Amino acid sequence: MSASVAPNNKRTALIMAAVVAGMLALAFASVPLYRIFCEATGFAGTTLRADKAPGAVAGEIGVRFDANTHPGLPWRFEPEQRTVRIQPGAQTKIFYKAQNLSARDWTGQAVFNVSPDRVGKYFKKIECFCFTEQTLKAGQTVDMPVIFFVDPKIKQDPDTRTIDEITLSYTFYPVETGTAGR
C-alpha cells in the first residue's frame, strides 16, 4: 500500500505547489489588471484616453478641479481655475500649476479620478501631465495642461443625464527615482 500512496502524495504536493504559485502570480498581477480594467471601462471614476474631441453639442455641464499633494512631496499644486462650464463634446484646455518648494529636485506622479464615479467613462483626456512622471527642479514652477472633453453620450445615459457637475481630482505622490529627494 505504501507504494501507491507515495505517487499520490507527490501528485498532490505538485498540484498544491502549482495552486500556490498561481495564487502568488495572480496577487502580483491584480493591481495592473485592475488598473487596465478601470482605464478600459471608466470604472471607479477612472477617466478614459482619447485622440480628439467629437465636437460640441447643445447643453452645458460644469467641471470642477481639485488638487492634492501627498505630505511626502514638498510641492504646491493647484488648478489655475476652479471650475469651467463646457459643452459636451467640446475640447477644453485647462492648467494646473505645480511648484517645488524645496531646495532639491523632486519627481512626482499624479493619480486622478472623477466623481461621481459613474461619469468616469464619459470623461476623456487627450493630454494630461498624469500620463508621465514629472520632475521639478528646486524652486521650479510649471504650468501643467490638461486637454479633455466630456462625451456627449453622458446626456443620453439615464444614470448620468441629470448630472450638472463633474469633479476632476488629482493627487501628486513622490516617485522613488534617481532624482527624487536628492
GUNU-455845 format. One record per residue (C-alpha): residue in three letters; chain; y, z, x. Coordinates in steps of 0.1 Angstrom, whole numbers. Example, Ala and Ser with C-alpha at 12.3 -4.5 7.8 and 13.67 -1.06 7.14 Angstrom:
2
+------+-----+-------+-------+-------+
| type | mol |    yy |    zz |    xx |
+------+-----+-------+-------+-------+
|  ALA |   A |   -45 |    78 |   123 |
|  SER |   A |   -11 |    71 |   137 |
+------+-----+-------+-------+-------+
***
This chain:
182
+------+-----+-------+-------+-------+
| type | mol |    yy |    zz |    xx |
+------+-----+-------+-------+-------+
|  MET |   A |     0 |     0 |     0 |
|  SER |   A |    24 |     7 |    29 |
|  ALA |   A |    22 |   -30 |    40 |
|  SER |   A |    36 |   -42 |     7 |
|  VAL |   A |    62 |   -15 |     5 |
|  ALA |   A |    78 |   -24 |    38 |
|  PRO |   A |    87 |   -60 |    29 |
|  ASN |   A |   102 |   -48 |    -5 |
|  ASN |   A |   123 |   -22 |    13 |
|  LYS |   A |   136 |   -48 |    38 |
|  ARG |   A |   144 |   -72 |     9 |
|  THR |   A |   162 |   -45 |   -10 |
|  ALA |   A |   182 |   -35 |    21 |
|  LEU |   A |   192 |   -71 |    27 |
|  ILE |   A |   203 |   -76 |    -9 |
|  MET |   A |   223 |   -43 |    -8 |
|  ALA |   A |   239 |   -53 |    25 |
|  ALA |   A |   249 |   -87 |    10 |
|  VAL |   A |   264 |   -69 |   -21 |
|  VAL |   A |   284 |   -46 |     2 |
|  ALA |   A |   296 |   -75 |    23 |
|  GLY |   A |   306 |   -94 |    -8 |
|  MET |   A |   325 |   -65 |   -23 |
|  LEU |   A |   343 |   -60 |    10 |
|  ALA |   A |   353 |   -97 |    12 |
|  LEU |   A |   365 |   -95 |   -25 |
|  ALA |   A |   386 |   -64 |   -17 |
|  PHE |   A |   404 |   -82 |    11 |
|  ALA |   A |   408 |  -114 |    -9 |
|  SER |   A |   420 |   -97 |   -41 |
|  VAL |   A |   457 |   -94 |   -32 |
|  PRO |   A |   462 |  -130 |   -21 |
|  LEU |   A |   441 |  -143 |   -51 |
|  TYR |   A |   462 |  -121 |   -75 |
|  ARG |   A |   494 |  -135 |   -59 |
|  ILE |   A |   482 |  -171 |   -63 |
|  PHE |   A |   472 |  -164 |   -99 |
|  CYS |   A |   506 |  -149 |  -107 |
|  GLU |   A |   525 |  -177 |   -90 |
|  ALA |   A |   505 |  -203 |  -109 |
|  THR |   A |   508 |  -187 |  -143 |
|  GLY |   A |   541 |  -167 |  -142 |
|  PHE |   A |   520 |  -136 |  -150 |
|  ALA |   A |   537 |  -102 |  -145 |
|  GLY |   A |   572 |  -118 |  -142 |
|  THR |   A |   563 |  -139 |  -112 |
|  THR |   A |   586 |  -170 |  -111 |
|  LEU |   A |   574 |  -205 |  -105 |
|  ARG |   A |   585 |  -231 |   -80 |
|  ALA |   A |   598 |  -265 |   -90 |
|  ASP |   A |   612 |  -296 |   -72 |
|  LYS |   A |   641 |  -303 |   -96 |
|  ALA |   A |   656 |  -292 |  -129 |
|  PRO |   A |   648 |  -313 |  -160 |
|  GLY |   A |   684 |  -314 |  -172 |
|  ALA |   A |   704 |  -292 |  -196 |
|  VAL |   A |   696 |  -288 |  -233 |
|  ALA |   A |   716 |  -272 |  -260 |
|  GLY |   A |   718 |  -235 |  -261 |
|  GLU |   A |   726 |  -207 |  -237 |
|  ILE |   A |   708 |  -179 |  -220 |
|  GLY |   A |   721 |  -151 |  -197 |
|  VAL |   A |   707 |  -144 |  -163 |
|  ARG |   A |   714 |  -110 |  -147 |
|  PHE |   A |   709 |  -105 |  -109 |
|  ASP |   A |   696 |   -73 |   -94 |
|  ALA |   A |   693 |   -64 |   -57 |
|  ASN |   A |   674 |   -36 |   -39 |
|  THR |   A |   667 |   -27 |    -3 |
|  HIS |   A |   638 |    -6 |    10 |
|  PRO |   A |   651 |    25 |    27 |
|  GLY |   A |   635 |    14 |    59 |
|  LEU |   A |   657 |   -17 |    62 |
|  PRO |   A |   693 |    -9 |    72 |
|  TRP |   A |   708 |   -38 |    51 |
|  ARG |   A |   734 |   -40 |    24 |
|  PHE |   A |   721 |   -65 |    -1 |
|  GLU |   A |   738 |   -76 |   -34 |
|  PRO |   A |   744 |  -105 |   -57 |
|  GLU |   A |   778 |  -122 |   -53 |
|  GLN |   A |   779 |  -123 |   -91 |
|  ARG |   A |   761 |  -100 |  -115 |
|  THR |   A |   755 |  -124 |  -144 |
|  VAL |   A |   757 |  -160 |  -155 |
|  ARG |   A |   754 |  -178 |  -188 |
|  ILE |   A |   735 |  -211 |  -184 |
|  GLN |   A |   720 |  -239 |  -205 |
|  PRO |   A |   682 |  -240 |  -204 |
|  GLY |   A |   671 |  -269 |  -180 |
|  ALA |   A |   704 |  -269 |  -161 |
|  GLN |   A |   701 |  -264 |  -123 |
|  THR |   A |   721 |  -233 |  -113 |
|  LYS |   A |   730 |  -221 |   -78 |
|  ILE |   A |   740 |  -185 |   -71 |
|  PHE |   A |   743 |  -165 |   -39 |
|  TYR |   A |   732 |  -131 |   -27 |
|  LYS |   A |   749 |  -115 |     3 |
|  ALA |   A |   730 |   -96 |    30 |
|  GLN |   A |   745 |   -76 |    58 |
|  ASN |   A |   726 |   -59 |    87 |
|  LEU |   A |   743 |   -25 |    90 |
|  SER |   A |   726 |   -16 |   123 |
|  ALA |   A |   732 |   -24 |   159 |
|  ARG |   A |   698 |   -41 |   162 |
|  ASP |   A |   682 |   -73 |   148 |
|  TRP |   A |   661 |   -68 |   117 |
|  THR |   A |   637 |   -91 |    99 |
|  GLY |   A |   632 |   -87 |    61 |
|  GLN |   A |   612 |  -104 |    34 |
|  ALA |   A |   623 |  -103 |    -2 |
|  VAL |   A |   599 |   -99 |   -31 |
|  PHE |   A |   610 |  -108 |   -66 |
|  ASN |   A |   602 |  -107 |  -103 |
|  VAL |   A |   619 |  -114 |  -136 |
|  SER |   A |   620 |   -94 |  -167 |
|  PRO |   A |   610 |   -94 |  -194 |
|  ASP |   A |   576 |  -103 |  -178 |
|  ARG |   A |   568 |  -129 |  -205 |
|  VAL |   A |   596 |  -152 |  -193 |
|  GLY |   A |   583 |  -155 |  -157 |
|  LYS |   A |   565 |  -188 |  -164 |
|  TYR |   A |   599 |  -203 |  -176 |
|  PHE |   A |   620 |  -192 |  -147 |
|  LYS |   A |   617 |  -218 |  -120 |
|  LYS |   A |   631 |  -217 |   -84 |
|  ILE |   A |   639 |  -248 |   -65 |
|  GLU |   A |   652 |  -230 |   -34 |
|  CYS |   A |   651 |  -193 |   -25 |
|  PHE |   A |   655 |  -171 |     5 |
|  CYS |   A |   625 |  -152 |    -7 |
|  PHE |   A |   602 |  -180 |     4 |
|  THR |   A |   606 |  -171 |    41 |
|  GLU |   A |   613 |  -141 |    63 |
|  GLN |   A |   650 |  -136 |    71 |
|  THR |   A |   662 |  -123 |   104 |
|  LEU |   A |   697 |  -109 |   106 |
|  LYS |   A |   713 |  -101 |   140 |
|  ALA |   A |   731 |   -68 |   145 |
|  GLY |   A |   761 |   -66 |   121 |
|  GLN |   A |   755 |  -101 |   108 |
|  THR |   A |   764 |  -110 |    72 |
|  VAL |   A |   748 |  -141 |    55 |
|  ASP |   A |   750 |  -158 |    21 |
|  MET |   A |   716 |  -165 |     7 |
|  PRO |   A |   714 |  -192 |   -20 |
|  VAL |   A |   690 |  -193 |   -50 |
|  ILE |   A |   687 |  -225 |   -69 |
|  PHE |   A |   669 |  -222 |  -102 |
|  PHE |   A |   666 |  -232 |  -138 |
|  VAL |   A |   652 |  -218 |  -170 |
|  ASP |   A |   627 |  -242 |  -185 |
|  PRO |   A |   639 |  -254 |  -219 |
|  LYS |   A |   604 |  -246 |  -233 |
|  ILE |   A |   615 |  -209 |  -234 |
|  LYS |   A |   632 |  -216 |  -267 |
|  GLN |   A |   601 |  -232 |  -282 |
|  ASP |   A |   577 |  -203 |  -274 |
|  PRO |   A |   575 |  -178 |  -303 |
|  ASP |   A |   572 |  -149 |  -277 |
|  THR |   A |   604 |  -159 |  -258 |
|  ARG |   A |   627 |  -179 |  -281 |
|  THR |   A |   648 |  -149 |  -291 |
|  ILE |   A |   653 |  -136 |  -255 |
|  ASP |   A |   690 |  -138 |  -247 |
|  GLU |   A |   690 |  -124 |  -211 |
|  ILE |   A |   667 |  -126 |  -181 |
|  THR |   A |   669 |  -103 |  -151 |
|  LEU |   A |   661 |  -117 |  -117 |
|  SER |   A |   654 |   -88 |   -93 |
|  TYR |   A |   648 |   -89 |   -56 |
|  THR |   A |   638 |   -61 |   -32 |
|  PHE |   A |   641 |   -66 |     6 |
|  TYR |   A |   615 |   -49 |    28 |
|  PRO |   A |   613 |   -47 |    66 |
|  VAL |   A |   589 |   -70 |    82 |
|  GLU |   A |   569 |   -59 |   113 |
|  THR |   A |   576 |   -87 |   137 |
|  GLY |   A |   588 |   -90 |   173 |
|  THR |   A |   624 |   -90 |   161 |
|  ALA |   A |   622 |   -61 |   136 |
|  GLY |   A |   636 |   -28 |   147 |
|  ARG |   A |   645 |   -38 |   182 |
+------+-----+-------+-------+-------+
***
